[in-house]
């Protein structure tokens, strides 16, 4: 609770595009747990610009596109606070697996993972792993899960943040333990967890790819010992670690920005120079833009003699700090002054 309070006091969630990039991070790590090697930067280019990476397989990139579509759909739906049903979970799973789901032809019958249809075969958790419940039990177990989840949602004290997280972690564990689908169970269960967190207004939990081994072990230990507290404690601990890391990163970034603000208040000079510190270089760029409406990477390269990589990095950092706004696609992108740029000029 102290970490959440500190996170809110710092206004971390109020940063420009914070919600978008936080979502992209959740998606990238969720697919990475299932084998995707797409990075957060590659995911951003894929989602925002439609630019694919030649370093990644088509399947990996489709996994990320599908999961983003599922999150976009789910966030709109959960905001209506309607009952969660088996049919809705099937729709959600279908969006998660839309482009990568397979068609199955089994003794139990035919079904499509791409449409989110419930499995009609038995599965185990890897070679030598524990078998999940029989597929014949899945429909009734899933219906019972939805009934219990809706009861808990209705009875929830929306002011009790800890209880909201406990509900979301419980739902995550229960759904992935039922294992209703032949594929996509992990992604769909983490998605449901995040949707419940969004529904009740708390910061969504990330499961980072670096946490994969301990995360899976926590699921196993919880099942074997039949003790949900194991998984709840694990998820709370990692959520706290990720919050602390975000706070540390933000405070460090703000310290760098304060250097930038101090430099902005210096007396303007007629001759542009490339100064040694990062902050001063970015100030030079902002001073250059005093009499310009927009700027491009090429203009920056020509004016200061930067390399293309350096120019793009400075423009991206100034955009992250909120002094510039980016417009257009990757090939014809321009940058304009933001309101923050104007307020800094007034402060001078």
LUMVO-838175 format. One record per residue (C-alpha): residue number from 1; residue in three letters; x, y, z. Coordinates in pm, whole numbers, plus 50000, padded with zeros to 5 digits. Layout:
BEGIN
{n:NUM, res:ala, u:X, v:Y, w:Z}
...
END
This chain:
BEGIN
{n:1, res:unk, u:50000, v:50000, w:50000}
{n:2, res:unk, u:50292, v:50233, w:50071}
{n:3, res:unk, u:50436, v:50163, w:49726}
{n:4, res:unk, u:50100, v:50227, w:49559}
{n:5, res:unk, u:50064, v:50551, w:49753}
{n:6, res:unk, u:50414, v:50661, w:49651}
{n:7, res:unk, u:50340, v:50566, w:49290}
{n:8, res:unk, u:50027, v:50784, w:49297}
{n:9, res:unk, u:50195, v:51076, w:49476}
{n:10, res:unk, u:50467, v:51089, w:49212}
{n:11, res:unk, u:50205, v:51102, w:48937}
{n:12, res:unk, u:50375, v:50822, w:48745}
{n:13, res:unk, u:50048, v:50713, w:48583}
{n:14, res:unk, u:49988, v:51072, w:48465}
{n:15, res:unk, u:50284, v:51068, w:48227}
{n:16, res:unk, u:50209, v:51108, w:47857}
{n:17, res:unk, u:50113, v:50770, w:47707}
{n:18, res:unk, u:50195, v:50589, w:48033}
{n:19, res:unk, u:49885, v:50370, w:48009}
{n:20, res:unk, u:49968, v:50273, w:47652}
{n:21, res:unk, u:50329, v:50180, w:47718}
{n:22, res:unk, u:50238, v:49998, w:48040}
{n:23, res:unk, u:49990, v:49789, w:47840}
{n:24, res:unk, u:50252, v:49719, w:47572}
{n:25, res:unk, u:50489, v:49598, w:47842}
{n:26, res:unk, u:50225, v:49367, w:47991}
{n:27, res:unk, u:50153, v:49219, w:47648}
{n:28, res:unk, u:50518, v:49173, w:47552}
{n:29, res:unk, u:50606, v:48993, w:47874}
{n:30, res:unk, u:50293, v:48777, w:47868}
{n:31, res:unk, u:50375, v:48646, w:47520}
{n:32, res:unk, u:50743, v:48613, w:47614}
{n:33, res:unk, u:50644, v:48369, w:47890}
{n:34, res:unk, u:50489, v:48157, w:47613}
{n:35, res:unk, u:50800, v:48169, w:47394}
{n:36, res:unk, u:50783, v:48498, w:47203}
{n:37, res:unk, u:51112, v:48686, w:47166}
{n:38, res:unk, u:50953, v:49015, w:47049}
{n:39, res:unk, u:51097, v:49305, w:47252}
{n:40, res:unk, u:50899, v:49598, w:47393}
{n:41, res:unk, u:51047, v:49833, w:47132}
{n:42, res:unk, u:50958, v:49591, w:46851}
{n:43, res:unk, u:50607, v:49556, w:46994}
{n:44, res:unk, u:50564, v:49933, w:47000}
{n:45, res:unk, u:50666, v:49961, w:46635}
{n:46, res:unk, u:50436, v:49672, w:46549}
{n:47, res:unk, u:50134, v:49816, w:46733}
{n:48, res:unk, u:50179, v:50185, w:46648}
{n:49, res:unk, u:50339, v:50179, w:46304}
{n:50, res:unk, u:50259, v:49833, w:46170}
{n:51, res:unk, u:50633, v:49772, w:46128}
{n:52, res:unk, u:50733, v:49406, w:46160}
{n:53, res:unk, u:51075, v:49284, w:46268}
{n:54, res:unk, u:51284, v:49069, w:46037}
{n:55, res:unk, u:51446, v:48920, w:46349}
{n:56, res:unk, u:51123, v:48762, w:46476}
{n:57, res:unk, u:50901, v:48492, w:46333}
{n:58, res:unk, u:50558, v:48578, w:46196}
{n:59, res:unk, u:50395, v:48358, w:46462}
{n:60, res:unk, u:50565, v:48551, w:46745}
{n:61, res:unk, u:50446, v:48882, w:46607}
{n:62, res:unk, u:50094, v:48753, w:46548}
{n:63, res:unk, u:50086, v:48634, w:46912}
{n:64, res:unk, u:50148, v:48992, w:47021}
{n:65, res:unk, u:49894, v:49141, w:46779}
{n:66, res:unk, u:49629, v:48892, w:46894}
{n:67, res:unk, u:49691, v:48959, w:47261}
{n:68, res:unk, u:49673, v:49335, w:47209}
{n:69, res:unk, u:49338, v:49294, w:47030}
{n:70, res:unk, u:49216, v:49079, w:47320}
{n:71, res:unk, u:49321, v:49342, w:47575}
{n:72, res:unk, u:49155, v:49620, w:47373}
{n:73, res:unk, u:48833, v:49422, w:47351}
{n:74, res:unk, u:48843, v:49308, w:47714}
{n:75, res:unk, u:48906, v:49654, w:47860}
{n:76, res:unk, u:48601, v:49796, w:47684}
{n:77, res:unk, u:48384, v:49503, w:47788}
{n:78, res:unk, u:48489, v:49485, w:48153}
{n:79, res:unk, u:48407, v:49853, w:48195}
{n:80, res:unk, u:48039, v:49765, w:48158}
{n:81, res:unk, u:48058, v:49541, w:48470}
{n:82, res:unk, u:47849, v:49268, w:48310}
{n:83, res:unk, u:47848, v:48908, w:48440}
{n:84, res:unk, u:48144, v:48701, w:48326}
{n:85, res:unk, u:48013, v:48393, w:48146}
{n:86, res:unk, u:48159, v:48083, w:47983}
{n:87, res:unk, u:48065, v:48220, w:47642}
{n:88, res:unk, u:48245, v:48546, w:47715}
{n:89, res:unk, u:48560, v:48361, w:47823}
{n:90, res:unk, u:48543, v:48161, w:47500}
{n:91, res:unk, u:48521, v:48485, w:47302}
{n:92, res:unk, u:48815, v:48627, w:47497}
{n:93, res:unk, u:49028, v:48317, w:47439}
{n:94, res:unk, u:48935, v:48325, w:47071}
{n:95, res:unk, u:49079, v:48674, w:47041}
{n:96, res:unk, u:49397, v:48567, w:47220}
{n:97, res:unk, u:49445, v:48280, w:46972}
{n:98, res:unk, u:49281, v:48431, w:46662}
{n:99, res:unk, u:49582, v:48409, w:46428}
{n:100, res:unk, u:49786, v:48133, w:46592}
{n:101, res:unk, u:49525, v:47886, w:46717}
{n:102, res:unk, u:49508, v:47541, w:46562}
{n:103, res:unk, u:49221, v:47318, w:46452}
{n:104, res:unk, u:49199, v:46991, w:46647}
{n:105, res:unk, u:49045, v:46661, w:46542}
{n:106, res:unk, u:49025, v:46427, w:46839}
{n:107, res:unk, u:48833, v:46126, w:46963}
{n:108, res:unk, u:48634, v:46365, w:47179}
{n:109, res:unk, u:48541, v:46576, w:46877}
{n:110, res:unk, u:48664, v:46863, w:46662}
{n:111, res:unk, u:48737, v:47207, w:46804}
{n:112, res:unk, u:48921, v:47525, w:46714}
{n:113, res:unk, u:49165, v:47706, w:46944}
{n:114, res:unk, u:49141, v:48004, w:46709}
{n:115, res:unk, u:48774, v:48040, w:46806}
{n:116, res:unk, u:48843, v:47986, w:47175}
{n:117, res:unk, u:48649, v:47660, w:47184}
{n:118, res:unk, u:48697, v:47444, w:47493}
{n:119, res:unk, u:48938, v:47156, w:47460}
{n:120, res:unk, u:48810, v:46807, w:47385}
{n:121, res:unk, u:49127, v:46626, w:47480}
{n:122, res:unk, u:49327, v:46580, w:47798}
{n:123, res:unk, u:49651, v:46775, w:47856}
{n:124, res:unk, u:49947, v:46769, w:48094}
{n:125, res:unk, u:50180, v:47042, w:48217}
{n:126, res:unk, u:50478, v:46944, w:48003}
{n:127, res:unk, u:50672, v:46617, w:47988}
{n:128, res:unk, u:50623, v:46432, w:48314}
{n:129, res:unk, u:50405, v:46714, w:48443}
{n:130, res:unk, u:50081, v:46695, w:48635}
{n:131, res:unk, u:49772, v:46622, w:48428}
{n:132, res:unk, u:49498, v:46884, w:48424}
{n:133, res:unk, u:49137, v:46783, w:48484}
{n:134, res:unk, u:48959, v:46572, w:48226}
{n:135, res:unk, u:48818, v:46772, w:47937}
{n:136, res:unk, u:48476, v:46624, w:48022}
{n:137, res:unk, u:48477, v:46820, w:48349}
{n:138, res:unk, u:48587, v:47152, w:48197}
{n:139, res:unk, u:48243, v:47295, w:48097}
{n:140, res:unk, u:48088, v:47243, w:48442}
{n:141, res:unk, u:48401, v:47359, w:48626}
{n:142, res:unk, u:48422, v:47671, w:48410}
{n:143, res:unk, u:48054, v:47749, w:48472}
{n:144, res:unk, u:48107, v:47710, w:48848}
{n:145, res:unk, u:48412, v:47934, w:48829}
{n:146, res:unk, u:48214, v:48208, w:48653}
{n:147, res:unk, u:47936, v:48184, w:48911}
{n:148, res:unk, u:48180, v:48215, w:49202}
{n:149, res:unk, u:48374, v:48495, w:49033}
{n:150, res:unk, u:48059, v:48699, w:48975}
{n:151, res:unk, u:47953, v:48654, w:49337}
{n:152, res:unk, u:48292, v:48779, w:49453}
{n:153, res:unk, u:48278, v:49073, w:49214}
{n:154, res:unk, u:47936, v:49177, w:49342}
{n:155, res:unk, u:48035, v:49147, w:49708}
{n:156, res:unk, u:48371, v:49320, w:49662}
{n:157, res:unk, u:48454, v:49628, w:49869}
{n:158, res:unk, u:48587, v:49852, w:49589}
{n:159, res:unk, u:48774, v:50066, w:49843}
{n:160, res:unk, u:48980, v:49768, w:49964}
{n:161, res:unk, u:49274, v:49759, w:49725}
{n:162, res:unk, u:49429, v:49445, w:49876}
{n:163, res:unk, u:49104, v:49252, w:49832}
{n:164, res:unk, u:49081, v:49361, w:49468}
{n:165, res:unk, u:49427, v:49222, w:49401}
{n:166, res:unk, u:49346, v:48901, w:49588}
{n:167, res:unk, u:49036, v:48853, w:49373}
{n:168, res:unk, u:49230, v:48906, w:49050}
{n:169, res:unk, u:49510, v:48668, w:49156}
{n:170, res:unk, u:49256, v:48406, w:49268}
{n:171, res:unk, u:49075, v:48428, w:48932}
{n:172, res:unk, u:49406, v:48395, w:48749}
{n:173, res:unk, u:49499, v:48079, w:48940}
{n:174, res:unk, u:49157, v:47916, w:48916}
{n:175, res:unk, u:49123, v:47972, w:48542}
{n:176, res:unk, u:49470, v:47850, w:48452}
{n:177, res:unk, u:49416, v:47545, w:48678}
{n:178, res:unk, u:49093, v:47452, w:48501}
{n:179, res:unk, u:49295, v:47485, w:48179}
{n:180, res:unk, u:48988, v:47514, w:47954}
{n:181, res:unk, u:49176, v:47542, w:47625}
{n:182, res:unk, u:49432, v:47345, w:47432}
{n:183, res:unk, u:49649, v:47657, w:47404}
{n:184, res:unk, u:49652, v:48014, w:47533}
{n:185, res:unk, u:49555, v:47934, w:47894}
{n:186, res:unk, u:49835, v:48135, w:48050}
{n:187, res:unk, u:49781, v:48444, w:47836}
{n:188, res:unk, u:49404, v:48435, w:47885}
{n:189, res:unk, u:49435, v:48388, w:48264}
{n:190, res:unk, u:49679, v:48678, w:48297}
{n:191, res:unk, u:49450, v:48884, w:48076}
{n:192, res:unk, u:49150, v:48811, w:48301}
{n:193, res:unk, u:49358, v:48907, w:48605}
{n:194, res:unk, u:49445, v:49243, w:48450}
{n:195, res:unk, u:49089, v:49309, w:48336}
{n:196, res:unk, u:48959, v:49260, w:48690}
{n:197, res:unk, u:49224, v:49502, w:48814}
{n:198, res:unk, u:49123, v:49760, w:48554}
{n:199, res:unk, u:48757, v:49706, w:48637}
{n:200, res:unk, u:48812, v:49814, w:48996}
{n:201, res:unk, u:49068, v:50085, w:48926}
{n:202, res:unk, u:49396, v:49942, w:49055}
{n:203, res:unk, u:49728, v:49932, w:48873}
{n:204, res:unk, u:49751, v:49610, w:48668}
{n:205, res:unk, u:50008, v:49347, w:48760}
{n:206, res:unk, u:50287, v:49249, w:48523}
{n:207, res:unk, u:50431, v:48900, w:48510}
{n:208, res:unk, u:50774, v:48962, w:48365}
{n:209, res:unk, u:50953, v:48706, w:48151}
{n:210, res:unk, u:51240, v:48721, w:48401}
{n:211, res:unk, u:50998, v:48590, w:48665}
{n:212, res:unk, u:50881, v:48295, w:48455}
{n:213, res:unk, u:51051, v:48011, w:48646}
{n:214, res:unk, u:50937, v:48127, w:48990}
{n:215, res:unk, u:50592, v:48217, w:48858}
{n:216, res:unk, u:50538, v:47867, w:48719}
{n:217, res:unk, u:50680, v:47712, w:49036}
{n:218, res:unk, u:50434, v:47915, w:49245}
{n:219, res:unk, u:50146, v:47776, w:49035}
{n:220, res:unk, u:50277, v:47421, w:49085}
{n:221, res:unk, u:50332, v:47463, w:49460}
{n:222, res:unk, u:49985, v:47610, w:49505}
{n:223, res:unk, u:49822, v:47316, w:49328}
{n:224, res:unk, u:50028, v:47050, w:49504}
{n:225, res:unk, u:49982, v:47198, w:49852}
{n:226, res:unk, u:49624, v:47313, w:49780}
{n:227, res:unk, u:49706, v:47647, w:49937}
{n:228, res:unk, u:49600, v:47956, w:49740}
{n:229, res:unk, u:49800, v:48179, w:49975}
{n:230, res:unk, u:50120, v:48059, w:49809}
{n:231, res:unk, u:50017, v:48208, w:49476}
{n:232, res:unk, u:49862, v:48521, w:49630}
{n:233, res:unk, u:50180, v:48593, w:49828}
{n:234, res:unk, u:50396, v:48532, w:49522}
{n:235, res:unk, u:50196, v:48771, w:49305}
{n:236, res:unk, u:50187, v:49042, w:49573}
{n:237, res:unk, u:50563, v:49015, w:49624}
{n:238, res:unk, u:50638, v:49052, w:49254}
{n:239, res:unk, u:50387, v:49332, w:49212}
{n:240, res:unk, u:50569, v:49519, w:49490}
{n:241, res:unk, u:50906, v:49456, w:49327}
{n:242, res:unk, u:50782, v:49589, w:48994}
{n:243, res:unk, u:50626, v:49895, w:49160}
{n:244, res:unk, u:50952, v:49969, w:49341}
{n:245, res:unk, u:51146, v:49938, w:49015}
{n:246, res:unk, u:50904, v:50173, w:48834}
{n:247, res:unk, u:50931, v:50428, w:49115}
{n:248, res:unk, u:51310, v:50412, w:49114}
{n:249, res:unk, u:51322, v:50456, w:48737}
{n:250, res:unk, u:51078, v:50749, w:48749}
{n:251, res:unk, u:51264, v:50929, w:49029}
{n:252, res:unk, u:51590, v:50890, w:48837}
{n:253, res:unk, u:51427, v:51025, w:48520}
{n:254, res:unk, u:51283, v:51321, w:48711}
{n:255, res:unk, u:51627, v:51401, w:48851}
{n:256, res:unk, u:51761, v:51417, w:48496}
{n:257, res:unk, u:51465, v:51633, w:48395}
{n:258, res:unk, u:51538, v:51879, w:48676}
{n:259, res:unk, u:51882, v:51924, w:48527}
{n:260, res:unk, u:51709, v:51991, w:48197}
{n:261, res:unk, u:51476, v:52246, w:48354}
{n:262, res:unk, u:51767, v:52430, w:48510}
{n:263, res:unk, u:51942, v:52446, w:48176}
{n:264, res:unk, u:51628, v:52583, w:48010}
{n:265, res:unk, u:51642, v:52885, w:48239}
{n:266, res:unk, u:51988, v:52984, w:48126}
{n:267, res:unk, u:52026, v:53295, w:47914}
{n:268, res:unk, u:51985, v:53217, w:47546}
{n:269, res:unk, u:52291, v:53259, w:47330}
{n:270, res:unk, u:52313, v:53347, w:46963}
{n:271, res:unk, u:52562, v:53077, w:46869}
{n:272, res:unk, u:52447, v:52717, w:46892}
{n:273, res:unk, u:52696, v:52477, w:47046}
{n:274, res:unk, u:52708, v:52108, w:47121}
{n:275, res:unk, u:52767, v:52090, w:47495}
{n:276, res:unk, u:52900, v:51784, w:47679}
{n:277, res:unk, u:52600, v:51689, w:47892}
{n:278, res:unk, u:52284, v:51524, w:47765}
{n:279, res:unk, u:52065, v:51789, w:47928}
{n:280, res:unk, u:52251, v:52075, w:47760}
{n:281, res:unk, u:52231, v:51909, w:47420}
{n:282, res:unk, u:51856, v:51875, w:47454}
{n:283, res:unk, u:51836, v:52240, w:47564}
{n:284, res:unk, u:52019, v:52337, w:47244}
{n:285, res:unk, u:51751, v:52157, w:47044}
{n:286, res:unk, u:51470, v:52334, w:47231}
{n:287, res:unk, u:51640, v:52670, w:47183}
{n:288, res:unk, u:51670, v:52598, w:46813}
{n:289, res:unk, u:51294, v:52537, w:46802}
{n:290, res:unk, u:51203, v:52872, w:46958}
{n:291, res:unk, u:51115, v:53015, w:46616}
{n:292, res:unk, u:51005, v:52689, w:46451}
{n:293, res:unk, u:50667, v:52516, w:46455}
{n:294, res:unk, u:50800, v:52172, w:46371}
{n:295, res:unk, u:51128, v:51991, w:46325}
{n:296, res:unk, u:51240, v:51667, w:46161}
{n:297, res:unk, u:51522, v:51426, w:46229}
{n:298, res:unk, u:51691, v:51533, w:45906}
{n:299, res:unk, u:51692, v:51901, w:46012}
{n:300, res:unk, u:51853, v:51806, w:46341}
{n:301, res:unk, u:52121, v:51604, w:46161}
{n:302, res:unk, u:52195, v:51891, w:45925}
{n:303, res:unk, u:52199, v:52162, w:46193}
{n:304, res:unk, u:52402, v:51992, w:46465}
{n:305, res:unk, u:52589, v:51726, w:46273}
{n:306, res:unk, u:52435, v:51445, w:46479}
{n:307, res:unk, u:52417, v:51092, w:46348}
{n:308, res:unk, u:52067, v:50971, w:46264}
{n:309, res:unk, u:52066, v:50743, w:46571}
{n:310, res:unk, u:52169, v:51026, w:46804}
{n:311, res:unk, u:51916, v:51270, w:46659}
{n:312, res:unk, u:51632, v:51018, w:46696}
{n:313, res:unk, u:51735, v:50942, w:47052}
{n:314, res:unk, u:51730, v:51309, w:47156}
{n:315, res:unk, u:51393, v:51367, w:46991}
{n:316, res:unk, u:51250, v:51057, w:47155}
{n:317, res:unk, u:51376, v:51167, w:47497}
{n:318, res:unk, u:51234, v:51518, w:47455}
{n:319, res:unk, u:50903, v:51359, w:47359}
{n:320, res:unk, u:50915, v:51131, w:47664}
{n:321, res:unk, u:50983, v:51434, w:47885}
{n:322, res:unk, u:50677, v:51603, w:47737}
{n:323, res:unk, u:50848, v:51898, w:47565}
{n:324, res:unk, u:50779, v:51775, w:47210}
{n:325, res:unk, u:50494, v:51589, w:47042}
{n:326, res:unk, u:50552, v:51337, w:46763}
{n:327, res:unk, u:50334, v:51331, w:46452}
{n:328, res:unk, u:50315, v:51094, w:46155}
{n:329, res:unk, u:50464, v:50757, w:46077}
{n:330, res:unk, u:50819, v:50637, w:46109}
{n:331, res:unk, u:50923, v:50754, w:45761}
{n:332, res:unk, u:50773, v:51104, w:45769}
{n:333, res:unk, u:50767, v:51185, w:46140}
{n:334, res:unk, u:50775, v:51546, w:46256}
{n:335, res:unk, u:50796, v:51697, w:46604}
{n:336, res:unk, u:50613, v:52002, w:46733}
{n:337, res:unk, u:50635, v:52200, w:47057}
{n:338, res:unk, u:50404, v:52082, w:47334}
{n:339, res:unk, u:50220, v:52285, w:47597}
{n:340, res:unk, u:50499, v:52201, w:47837}
{n:341, res:unk, u:50748, v:52367, w:47604}
{n:342, res:unk, u:50538, v:52683, w:47615}
{n:343, res:unk, u:50506, v:52677, w:47993}
{n:344, res:unk, u:50883, v:52649, w:48030}
{n:345, res:unk, u:50929, v:52952, w:47808}
{n:346, res:unk, u:50684, v:53148, w:48026}
{n:347, res:unk, u:50875, v:53044, w:48337}
{n:348, res:unk, u:51190, v:53193, w:48192}
END
